[in-house]
Amino acid sequence: MAETICAGITHRESEFAEVLAGVRVYGACGPNALSEVASNALGAIKHTSDVYWLMANAGLCDSEGVTTLASLATAAGKLGLSQVAMRGYTNPPWNGWQAFFTQYAGVAPFVAQVGYGQQLVDTISGEGENANNLRSHFFCVLGRNTGGWSPHANRTLPAGFWCADGCNFAGGNNNGNNFNAADVLQFYPDSVMGNALPTGALVIQGAHPMAWHRTASGAQDDKGHTVGTGMADAIFGANLQNVDGLMSETYYAGAASFAPLANGEVIHWDGHQVTWDGASVVVALWNEVQSLQQQLQQGGGGSGGGGSDAVYVAAIKAMKAAIQAA
């Protein structure tokens, strides 16, 4: 299990925004989703009404806030946001949606577009969308749970995505509550997201750039360091995906391995589980250095032949690893 939610602000509010005193719009899911993405990317809350007026004044949405994914991309530029990736609108089915969503969810905030929004039901609240026969719909994706225990929800969840959806009824997003929706995230399982028929996505660089990105075999940072799946889960689970590694996952004794991070943390795999236990790594490597030093002394130093040379090289490598881990 692994759960990753974008570091920084994760804000959700109603899409049914009051844009002027006594004037409320009912089609602003696009401006709403972009405002939630922008809140994370800028590190400061942007409201739906802020983005609505930026778009309306630029001719990028109609009077109710209805817009397109392409117009949202243009508006993102006007907000000073940096685009990481974009999958333009595609008539469903989009067979590659899950790989795309999984690549970026929890790493960078993004606007998702689906073709049948009425299918979206929040696992946490049990609520659906505040609409009838909702079709094309935008919302913000902020995280991913691969299935299992969720620290955010404090419960077990199926594999799915953490989202900020301003159309969902969750948290009192209704007329009776004057659309004062609670600032809570929604969770849409993979099956629910698939039934909603994803049609496009706009990915924006978050305020906390992610150094680590998941791969088929684990994760790789932007310096080329790699770790396996267990260590990748530990990095993302601790929300340290914005911290570069100092070296790749390195095996030093049998099945045991370690990977130091730039913030001083050391991930340790002891052959059974992953822990944040740099001290054990240093002790184990020191003991290995001592053992190799003893072998050198017994062998008469590094000039006695190929066998001694090999031991000498191994000792030097172990010493270097110990220094880097410490």
PyMOL commands that set and color helices and strands:
alter all, ss='L'
color gray80, all
select helices_A, chain A and resi 29-42+48-57+69-78+97-104+117-119+175-177+190-195+229-237+278-298+306-325
alter helices_A, ss='H'
color red, helices_A
select strands_A, chain A and resi 3-5+18-20+23-24+83-87+110-114+137-145+148-150+155-157+160-164+186-189+198-204+212-215+218-221+226-228+250-253+256-260+266-269+274-275
alter strands_A, ss='S'
color yellow, strands_A
deselect
rebuild
show_as cartoon
